[in-house]
Amino acid sequence: MALSLTQLANFLRIVELGSLSKAAAVIRIAQPALSRQVRAMEAELGAPLLTRHGRGVTPTAAGEILAARARRLLREVETLRDHVSASAAEPSGRVGLGVPTSLAAALLPPLAAALRARHPALRPHFVDGFSAVLHERTLAGDLDLAVLYLDRPMGPLAAVPLVEEDLLLIGSPDSPAMTSRDPPDLASAPLILPGRPNRLRLIVDQALDMHPLAEVDSLPAMIEMVRAGQGCTVLPYSTVAAEVERGALAAREIGGARLSRILRPGRPLDREPTAATEAVERGIRALVRSEAGRMRWRPLGEEVGGASAAP
């Protein structure tokens, strides 16, 4: 018996949910039938795939290997389906996009709205996280496109610079660093920063050898601590634009050193981009141009596909 794509997809759902009964309910198949599928797969592969326990099931070592390979195979099948339909005038299909957490709030909501209005057949899957993790997931094929730091070696990824933005000192509006006449100096500012190897932290470290008051790897928590007056942080304006506009936070240029970051979208070189992926990248670039003034972005690079188009 050859393994089918349906069996692989069902097995992945079991692994993701950690339960045969939950997977059966989601897939809408009787649990005994799903259990028979798993037993048939184990017989075909000659190895146990699941360990059953009181809380549900977990994959064995062989099951982990099968899940990882199945996830990649099913993603390739979906990409193949999108390629076959790419000749249609309207871009369609699933596109996985990763963005750094510090950019997600500024970019993803308006991008989602623009794509939905212009390309309703697209199925975007947005992921935020550390740049290093997004880079690895794009190389592994989990993401079709990721916005990454320019200073990171891309490896086998195609990338064109997208945007440059300065890093500013961010604090509560009434904090001394925000109200002083002189431009604030990082060396004397009470900083709350993410821990290494966060890319923003590394940029700050290159300019200043210092020890922050606290290291916080949660962006929402770090911003809340700054808002409460516990210290200041260093972020692009776009990350806190809404809070600054509401008067909850203040942003100032840093005295003595200009810190900035350059971001660029990267996609695997060994995978021909679909019309859907190109539509998403065009949408990102159009959004960066349209919001450049408000977000203090400096757009860079070129249009995808050689044509300028709003999302």
N, C-alpha and C positions, 0 to 999 in steps of 0.2 A: 504494500500500500504506500503510495507516494503522499507526502504531506501536502495539504492544500493550503491556500492562502487563508481560507476561512478558519481552518484549524489553528494556524499561526496567530491570527488576529484574536481568536477566542482564548488561546493560551496567554497572550499578552494581557488581555483583560483580567484573567484570573490572577496573574502576577501583580498587576497594578492594584487590584482591589484586595488581594490577600485572602480571598474567599471564593470557594466554588459556588456557594449559594448566591452571594451578591453578584458574581459574574453572570450566573445563569439568569438572574432577574433582569440585569441590564441588557444582556444579549437576547433575552426572551426565548430561552430554550430550557427544557426540563433539566434539572440538576443531574438526574441519572444519565441522561444522554450526554451531558457535558463531561461527566466523569468517565463515560465510555470513550469519549474522544481522547481524553488525556491518557487513558490506559492504552489505547491503540497507538498513540504517538510514542509512548514509552516502549511498547513492543517493537515498533518500527525502528526506533533509534537505539534500542538495546540498553537503555539507562533510565533510572527513575528521574522524573523531572520535578516532582513536588514532594515536600515533606508535610504531612498532615499533623496538626496539633489542635489543642482545645480552642485556640483563637482563630483558626482558619488554616491557611496553607502558606508555605514559603518555598521559593524555588531552591532546588538542590544546586550543586556546582554546575551540573549539566544543564539544569533548567535556566540558570543565569546566562550561560553561553547561548542557549537557544533563544532566550528572550532578547538578548542584545542583537543577535544576528537577525531575528525575525523583525525587530523594530526597524532595523536598517533596510531590510528587504521590502517591507511593506511601505516604507517611506519612498523607496525607489520606484515601486509599482505606482504609487500615487503621483510621483513626479513624471513617470512615463505617461500616465493617463493625461496629465496636464500638458505634456509636450505634444501628444497626439491631437489634443483639442486647441493647441496654441495658434493654429492657423485661423481660428475664428476671429472675427473683428473685435469681439469683446474679451479682454483678459478675464480668466476665471480660474478657479481652483484655490488650493490651500497654499499660503506663503507663511513660513515661519520667520519672524523678524525679532532679533535680539537687540536691545539697547542698554547702555549703562543705566543703573538706577538713578543716577543724578540727572539724566536726561529724560527719563520716562514720563514724568508728569507734564513736562512742557511739550513733548513731541507726540506721545501716543494718542491722547484724547482727540486733538484736532486732526491728526492723521487718520484715525479711524473714521471720523465723521466725513472727511474729504473723500476717502476711498469708497465709503458706502454710497456717497452721492454720485460719484463718477463711475465706479466699477462695482455695481451691486452683486455681480457674480463672484467676486473675490471672497476668499475665506481667510482673512488674516489671523495668525496666531502670534500674539505679542508676548515676549519674554523679557523681563528686566533682570539684571544681576551684575556681578563683577565682570569687568571686561575680559579678564583671563578665562573665566568660565564660558562666556559667550564665544570667545575665540576658539576654544576647544570644541564646543558644540557645533560650531560652523564647520570646522575641519572634519568632524565626525559625520557630518551630513544631517544632524538633528535640526539645524536651522538653515534656511535658504540664504539668509542675509543677516549681517550683524553690524551695528555701528561700533567701531573700535577706535582705540587711540592710535594716532599716527606713529608714535614712538615705539609701538610694539611691532616686532618682526611679523610680517603677515604670513610667511610660509606660502603654500600653494593657494593663495587667495587673490582674486582680482579686487583692486581697491583704488578709488580716486578720492582725493580729499573732499570733504563735505563742508566743514565749518570750523572756524577758529573762534574761541571765546576766552576772554580774560577771566582769571580767577580773582575774586574780590573778598574783602573781609566782611563777614556777615555777623551781625549782632543785634541785640534788642535796641530799639531806637533811643532809649535813654542811657545806654551803657557808656562809660567814659571813652571807649575806643571809637564810638560812633559820634560823640558830641564834641570831641576835642577839635581845636582849630587846625592842628597840624595833621597831615596824612598819617594814619596809623602805621606803626612799625611792627612787623610780625614778631620781632625779638622780644618786644615788651607786651604783646597782646596775650591774654589768657585763652589759649587755644584748646578747643575740643576737636579732635580729628579722628578719622578712621585709622585703623591699624594697617601696617604694611602686610601684604604688598598692594594695597589699594592704589590705583594709578594717581588719583588726586593727592594722596599722601606722599607718594614718591616725588611728585612735582614740587610740593612744598619742601620736602627734605633736601632736594637739590639746591634750593635757594637758602636754606637756613638749617643749621644744626641745633635742634631744640628738642625739649621734652614737653609734650602737651599736658594739660591738666588731666585729661582723660582721653582714652581711645575708645571709640564707639563705632562698631561695624554695622549699625542700623541707621540708615539715613533719616527716617522719621523720628527716631529717638534723639539723634544728634541735633536735629533742627528744633525739636521741642525743648531740649536743654538750653539751646542758645536763646530761644524765644523767652524762656523763663529767667534769663539773665545770669545763667551759671558760667558763661564764657562766650567766646566768639569762635567762629569757624571760617574756613576758606572754601568757597564754592563758586561755580559760575553763576552769573545773575539769573540765567534761565531756570535754575533749580529752585529758586525762591522768589521768582517774579511775582507770583500771586500774593505771597505773604508780604512782600515789600509794597505792592500796590495797595494792600489793605492797611498798611501801617503797622503790621505785627512784627516786622523785621526791618532792618536798615542795611544798606550795602554801601561800602566805600572802597575806593581804589587804595591799594596797598602802597605805602611809602617806601621808596628805596629800591624796589624790585618789581618788575612787571612779570607776572606769572600768567601763563595761558596754556590752553590745551587745543590740539587739533584732532578732530574726529573724522573718520571716513568709513563708509559702508564697505564691507568685504563680503565676497561670495566665492564659493569653491571654483577654482580654475578648471577642474575636471568635470564640471557639470554645466552644460549649456543653460543659460538662464531662460526661464519660461517668460512668456509675455506677462504673466502675473507678477513674477519677481521684478521685472523691469518696470512695471507700472507702479509697484510699491516704492522702488528707488526713485523714480521720477516724482512721486508724491512727496517723499521726504525732502528732496531738493527744492521742490516748489514751496513747500511749507517753510523751509529755512529761509528762502528768499522773502516770502511774504511777511514773516514774523521777525525779520532781522532787526528792525528798529526797536520793537518792543522787548525782544529777548536779548538785545545787545550781541547778536550773532554777526560774524563776518563770513558770508558765504564764500566757498572756494570750489574749485573743480569745474566739471563739465556736466552737461545733461546726459542722461543715459539714452542710448539709441540715437544720439545726434540731433534730437529734436527737443525744443522747449515746450513743456506742457504743464499746465496747472493740474493739481490732483482733482 
